[in-house]
Amino acid sequence: MQGKIYIIPTTIGDSCTDIIPQHTIETTRSIRYFIVENIRSARRYLSKIKMPVKIDELIFLELNEHTKPNEIEQLLVPAIEGYDIGIISEAGVPCVADPGATIIDYAHRKNVQIVPLVGPSSILLALMAAGMNGQNFAFAGYLPVKEQQRVQRIQFLEKRSKQENQTQIFIEAPYRNIQLFKSLIAACNQSTKLCIAANITLADEFIKTMTIAEWKKSEPDINKKPCIFILQG
């Protein structure tokens, strides 16, 4: 019998039992093979949830931007041999704005059962709290790094949001949050709504929706903090 692939959400802070459902924790504790984005952070998280075996007894396989396509098949060998595998990303939900989709796609082709576990997704939590259209929304991922291309992309998303009444969600590397914020202020119409959600589920969580005109008067403290940006024209 083949093993299962468990998609395991994690937190961005230290508190696990307050954020991660007990069933997810108990299931994770039963797994010995893990496909992870970063071994160090995965070991740290598994230590927090008090695995019943020593961390050194677990098997870690890396899946990130450095993984070659011809290495994907090898990652799935434990499941083919009958062992359950857990997938853990750096933080949040694997396969959503994080690596993992390639191994899940391959698992489907090999008829390995996929089990997504319940846990926090900053994208959905931010959308829930934004006060914007939750019936029609799109996740645009990362915007271009170069200023001109970034502004053009922002204007495209703003136009699409207004024409289709579609909420636009996107993210940025934490150290570039301020640059993205300034591009949004410069590129968008004064009446466009912008929600910024930073450090979701942490003690200093910040979630605020205002118009671009209002944001111009109040620059948020978001430098080097994990953020979700949500736009509605």
N, C-alpha and C positions, 0 to 999 in steps of 0.2 A: 504494500500500500504506500502511495506517495505521501509525503508530508504536505503541509499547508504553508502558504505565504501569509504572514500577518503584517499588516501595515500599521505601524505603531506611532501615534502622535506623542510628541514630547513638549516640554515647556521651555520658555526662554529664561526663566528664573529658577530660584532654588526650591520653591514650594511645589511639591508634586502631588501630595495627597489631597490638597485643596483644589487642584485643577484637573488632574487625571482621574477618571472614574476607576473605582476599585476593581471592576471586572477587567479593565485594560491592564492594570498593574498585575493582577493575578495571572492573567494570560501571559504577559511578558515574562514573569518569573518562571514560567514552565518551559521557556525556550532556551536552547543552548547554542544555536547558530544565528548569527546576525549579519545582515548586509547593511553597512552603515556609510554615511557620507564622510564622517570623521571618527576615527577609532577613539581618539582621546575624549571627545565630548560624549560619545556613546558609552564608554566605560564610566564616565562621571555620572551620567544619568542613571545607568543601571545600578551603580553603587547607592544612589539616593533612594531607589525604590527597594533596596535591601534584597537583592537576589539571594536565593537559598544556597547558592554555591559560590565559591571564590571566583572573582572576575577573571582571574588568569585561567580558569578552566573553561571559559567560554571561547567560541571560535568567531573571529571577526573577519569579514570580507568587505573590502572597500568598494564603493560605487560612487564615483563623483565625476567631475569634468575631465579627469585624467584617465578614466577607464576606457580602454579600447573596445570597439564593437565586438571583436573576436574573443574578448574576455567575459562577455555577458553570459554565454552558455555555461562556463565553468562555475559561475556564482550559484547556479541553480542545482548543481550536483547533489548537495545534501537533501534537498526536497525530493529529487528523483529517487534517492536512496531510502526515503522514508522518514526523514527528519523535518520537523517544522523549522521554518526560518522567519525571523523578525526583521523588518526593514525599519531603520531609524535614520532620520535626517538630522541636520544640525540643530534644528528647532522647528516646532510646529508639525504640520502634516506632511509626510512624505508624498512625493509624486505631484504635489500642488505647489508650483513655484519652487520646487526642489527636485533633486535627482530621484530616480526610482521608476519612472514610467517605462524605461527600456526593459528593465528586468520583469516588470509586470506584464508587458506585452509579450515577452518571450514565454513567461509562465502560462499565459493563456494558450499560446500555440502548443505547449506541451501538456495542456489539460491539467495543470496544477491548480488546486483550489485557492482562490484569493479571499482573504478575510480582512476587511477594513475595520479597525477598532475605533471606538469613540474617543474623541479628544479635542483639544482646542485648535481652531483654525483662525488665525488672526484676520484673514481676508473676510470670512463670514462674520466674525464677531464685530469687525469694523463696520461692515455693511449694515448689520442689525442696529448699530448705534448711530448711524449717520443721518437717519431721517430722510433718506432718499429712496428712489424707486427700487424696491426689492423684487419686483415682478419681472423686470427687464434690466439685466446688468451684464457687463462684460469685464473680464480680467485681462488687462493689456500687458501684464508682466513688467519688465524693465523698459524704461524709455531710453532713447539714444543718449549717449554720453556727450557728444558734440552739441554745443549750444544751438546752432542754427537748426540742426536736424531735430533736436529735442523740442524746440519751440514749434516747429512745423507739425510734429506729432501731437503736441498738446492741442494745437488749434484744430487739428483733424478730429481728435477725440471730443473736444468741446462741441464742434459742429455736429458730429454724429450723435452726441448725447441730446442735443436740442432737437434735431430732426426726428429721432426715433424714440425720444423720451427714455433713453437708456443710460443708466448710471455707469460711469467708467471708473474702474479700479486699477491702480497701478502701484508699483513699489520702486524703491531705489536702494542702492548700497548705503548704509547708515552715514558714512562719511561724506556722501554727496547730497544729503537731504536738503541742506541750505541752498545749494545751487538749484535743485529742482524747485524748491519753494519760490525762489526769486524768479525763475523762468515762468512759473504758473502766474505769479503776480503780474509779470510784464506781458504775458501772452493772452490772458483770458479777459473776457468782458467783465465789467464791474459787477454785474448782477449774477454772474455764474456762482454757484455754490461749491465750496470746497470743504471737505472733511479731512482732518488730519488726525490719525489715531496712532499714538506712540506708546511703546512699552505695554501693550495690552496684556492684562492679567497680572502685571506687577504692581507693587505698592505705589509707584509714581505714575500709574496709567494716566494718559491724557487723550481725551477724545473730544474734538470740538468741530462743529460745522458753522461756517459763516460765509458770507459773500466775499468775493475777491476784494471789493471796496473795504469791507471790514477788516480783512486780513492785512491790508496795507497799513493799518494803524496798530497792528499787534503781531509782531513776528514771534512765532512759537519757539520754545526751547527744544529743538529736535535734533541737534547735532549729535551724530554717532549713536542715535537711538533707533531701534527697529521700528519702521513706520509703514503705515498703509495710507495712501492718498486716494481720495474718492471725489469724483467730479460730476456735477450735473448742471448742464447749461439751461 
